[in-house]
Amino acid sequence: MEPAFTGIKNIGYIKTTLNHAAMSIIKDDNNGYRRIPLAPNSRVEEGYLLNIQLTDDYNGKHYTELTDALKKARLPFSEFKNPVNKNFLNFFISREFYNENGRLFKDTEFILNGKELKLEDKNLSFFSYIAKLVREIAHKPFKRIHCEQ
């Protein structure tokens, strides 16, 4: 049995949704219990986590491309290195939608290997790298990234 994937391994993805407005606490106000929303202005928070192991092999230099993209964006590898395994990339996107004064707002946060990554001009080349990586995964045939036993 030969694994079919190379270069990009152990791909994991999860999407989460949390409705803050639906969450509440129960409070006794001497007239009985009532529900009080924890975050009445917040509508929903979405989270997307992509976990990938990157290697260098005959199908590409995916790990080297990661370190090069960090250097190009002037992001120190030591700050963004995965604490479990240096070859893993965990990329998390959190989006929160909320109402304020009748207007809908959205806050987005990017986390790379547990550390916040600001969306700034100097980091755009790294975001381009992430987009290229996701595009490659999306277009790779399933049999090339899945190992049958």
C-alpha positions as CSV (number, residue, x, y, z in Angstrom):
1,M,0.0,0.0,0.0
2,E,1.4,3.3,-1.1
3,P,0.0,6.7,0.2
4,A,-1.4,8.7,-2.7
5,F,-0.8,12.1,-1.2
6,T,2.5,14.0,-1.4
7,G,3.7,17.5,-0.5
8,I,0.4,18.4,1.2
9,K,-0.6,15.8,3.8
10,N,-3.1,15.4,6.6
11,I,-5.5,18.0,5.5
12,G,-8.2,18.9,8.0
13,Y,-11.0,21.4,7.9
14,I,-13.8,22.4,10.2
15,K,-16.5,25.2,10.1
16,T,-18.1,26.3,13.3
17,T,-21.1,28.6,13.9
18,L,-22.0,30.2,17.2
19,N,-25.2,32.2,17.7
20,H,-24.4,34.5,20.6
21,A,-27.9,36.1,20.5
22,A,-29.5,32.8,21.1
23,M,-27.3,32.1,24.2
24,S,-28.7,33.4,27.4
25,I,-28.5,33.1,31.2
26,I,-31.4,32.4,33.5
27,K,-31.9,35.1,36.2
28,D,-34.2,35.2,39.2
29,D,-35.8,38.7,39.4
30,N,-38.0,37.8,42.4
31,N,-40.9,37.3,40.0
32,G,-39.5,34.0,38.7
33,Y,-36.9,33.2,36.1
34,R,-36.3,34.9,32.8
35,R,-33.7,34.5,30.0
36,I,-31.3,37.3,29.4
37,P,-29.3,37.2,26.1
38,L,-25.5,37.2,26.7
39,A,-24.8,39.3,23.6
40,P,-28.0,41.0,22.5
41,N,-26.3,42.9,19.7
42,S,-24.3,40.0,18.3
43,R,-25.9,37.9,15.6
44,V,-23.5,35.1,14.8
45,E,-19.8,34.1,14.8
46,E,-18.4,31.8,12.2
47,G,-15.1,30.1,12.3
48,Y,-13.1,28.2,9.6
49,L,-10.1,26.2,10.5
50,L,-7.7,24.7,7.9
51,N,-5.0,22.3,9.2
52,I,-2.3,21.1,6.7
53,Q,1.0,19.3,7.0
54,L,3.4,20.7,4.4
55,T,6.5,18.9,3.1
56,D,9.1,19.2,0.3
57,D,9.1,16.4,-2.2
58,Y,9.1,15.6,-5.9
59,N,5.6,17.1,-6.2
60,G,6.6,20.5,-4.8
61,K,8.4,22.4,-2.2
62,H,5.3,23.2,-0.1
63,Y,7.2,23.6,3.2
64,T,9.8,25.9,1.6
65,E,7.1,27.9,0.0
66,L,5.5,28.5,3.5
67,T,8.8,29.7,4.9
68,D,9.5,31.9,1.8
69,A,6.0,33.4,2.0
70,L,6.6,34.3,5.7
71,K,10.0,35.9,4.9
72,K,8.5,37.9,2.0
73,A,5.8,39.3,4.3
74,R,8.5,40.0,6.9
75,L,6.7,37.6,9.4
76,P,9.2,35.8,11.6
77,F,8.9,32.0,11.3
78,S,9.8,31.7,15.0
79,E,6.6,33.7,15.9
80,F,4.3,31.8,13.6
81,K,5.8,28.3,13.9
82,N,3.3,25.6,14.8
83,P,4.0,24.6,18.5
84,V,3.3,20.9,17.8
85,N,5.1,20.3,14.5
86,K,7.0,22.9,12.4
87,N,5.5,21.4,9.2
88,F,1.9,22.0,10.2
89,L,0.0,25.1,9.2
90,N,-3.2,25.9,11.1
91,F,-5.1,28.8,9.6
92,F,-8.2,30.0,11.4
93,I,-10.6,32.7,10.2
94,S,-13.2,34.1,12.6
95,R,-16.0,36.4,11.4
96,E,-18.4,38.0,13.8
97,F,-21.6,39.7,12.6
98,Y,-23.3,42.1,14.9
99,N,-25.9,44.9,15.0
100,E,-25.1,48.3,16.4
101,N,-27.5,51.2,16.2
102,G,-29.5,49.4,13.6
103,R,-26.5,48.8,11.3
104,L,-24.9,45.4,10.6
105,F,-21.1,45.2,11.1
106,K,-18.6,42.4,10.5
107,D,-15.3,41.8,12.3
108,T,-12.8,39.4,10.8
109,E,-9.8,37.9,12.5
110,F,-7.1,35.7,11.1
111,I,-5.0,33.3,13.3
112,L,-1.9,31.6,11.9
113,N,-0.6,28.7,14.2
114,G,-2.2,30.3,17.2
115,K,-1.0,33.9,16.6
116,E,-3.1,36.7,15.2
117,L,-2.2,37.7,11.7
118,K,-3.2,41.3,10.8
119,L,-4.6,42.1,7.4
120,E,-2.1,44.7,6.4
121,D,-0.4,45.7,3.1
122,K,2.9,44.1,4.2
123,N,1.2,40.7,4.8
124,L,-0.8,40.6,1.5
125,S,1.8,38.3,-0.1
126,F,1.3,35.8,2.7
127,F,-2.5,35.9,2.2
128,S,-1.8,35.3,-1.5
129,Y,0.2,32.2,-0.6
130,I,-2.7,30.9,1.5
131,A,-5.1,31.5,-1.4
132,K,-2.7,29.6,-3.7
133,L,-2.5,26.7,-1.3
134,V,-6.3,26.5,-0.8
135,R,-6.7,26.6,-4.6
136,E,-4.3,23.8,-5.1
137,I,-6.0,21.6,-2.5
138,A,-9.5,22.4,-4.0
139,H,-8.3,21.3,-7.5
140,K,-6.3,18.3,-6.5
141,P,-8.2,15.0,-7.3
142,F,-9.5,13.3,-4.1
143,K,-7.5,10.2,-4.8
144,R,-4.3,12.3,-4.7
145,I,-4.9,13.5,-1.2
146,H,-6.7,10.5,0.3
147,C,-4.9,7.3,1.4
148,E,-6.9,4.1,1.0
149,Q,-6.2,1.2,3.4
